[in-house]
């Protein structure tokens, strides 16, 4: 250990606590020996230990290193003092290379005993010897920590004043906490730079020393955590910058970040503890960045998935899940945990639906055709022809989708329902409009519109649709059938007229359904009067036209229901007779 091997007290050949006069005398002796070129050897050179470098420069530096009281004290912790006969005896054994005998002497003076003015030097010397022996070939951690603990025991004791007064003069201000920190800093600096220690062992030693004293734990945690924190922040900044400029490589940036920060994050966790707020803040930053790399990777590619093979999708999903798992392993705070969970649900759902997307690609053309067809259809004016065209053009496309996805597939069901719903809506509106405008059409024209609408509805009967639309469809189909039947009955009544009337009155707008039913003939005199009143009076005013519209909307249905009701028909004829008398008075008065 360099703190002992290259200790300035050892280099100049004195024990710690040597007086200023002893040090000056030693300096003169060394200078004289250097002048004559004689090898420097001193009583403090213990057999079995390699002699230190005693070049002229190291000698000068050694004397300089113990000029100040603070330096004298800190270097004394890593060398021996000769304060009493116990120390003198043990040191004689060290000179002969008998380390075991020296160890036993100092242990006998300390083991099971309270520290006192008589034995505090034994505690210090035993600590030095154990630290020295820890570097005997392979590093012995237990021996090293035992030596350190004895030094800490001394520094924390009431005899530190006596120890320091022996080492330095009375101008030195003694602070136990600061002495402890100075001692630990020297240890940490030594073991962190020692290339002979196994990788990670220096951190393990530092962690063990944290158990000795709360001051040590706090100081080591702060001093050791600064560098890892700085390195992690630097890696985070690099990842964010790369991800922003080239998001396509987000996965690689996250893996690179994770590999680079793992050792430093481990150091922070070991020294600060997993529940330390400082560690949690750093861990959450790392987890959040890894997650964001996964999100960017997902956002960058999932909308372009139709351009990728199923193999690529599988690989992409695996990569993103890997990043999420890394983030889950690192995260500590609830806010980031919630963010990970929310995004994981979306991404897992996307991965799980890979097969569905694969099937959707098979029907992409049909899907696009139907979607565009519906968009254009919704901008058209009401027309039975356009509604029929929508059904005829989309039905084979829907069949392709059904074969690819299955009849119970949600996408197929929604598409089929949309086609039927749009077409049926236009058919219903077209028929309703034709009925309202009956007086402007011949009965043949209305019959043709209704017939075509009904045929289109029949085409839709076998198509798939949701339950709500199916109920509405059945109701509309029945209503359309009723209208078709009513017009058929009206046509029968109209066809009973003499051909001469039909030819001369082909613009009359159809028969008087209720009157024809009541009098039994389209050419009954009373019916003719009513038709003349319709054509020559009612059709000349807005109110009359409205009446005609309402009449032709509802009269076919009434005829269907009242056709065989003799008593009701009798009362209708009486009402019409009274009405016709009023009409005659109006026309011929």
Order of alpha helices (4+ residues) and beta strands (2+ residues): alpha-alpha-alpha-alpha-alpha-alpha-alpha-alpha-alpha-alpha-alpha-alpha-alpha-alpha-alpha-alpha-alpha-alpha-alpha-alpha-alpha-alpha-alpha-alpha-alpha-alpha-alpha-alpha
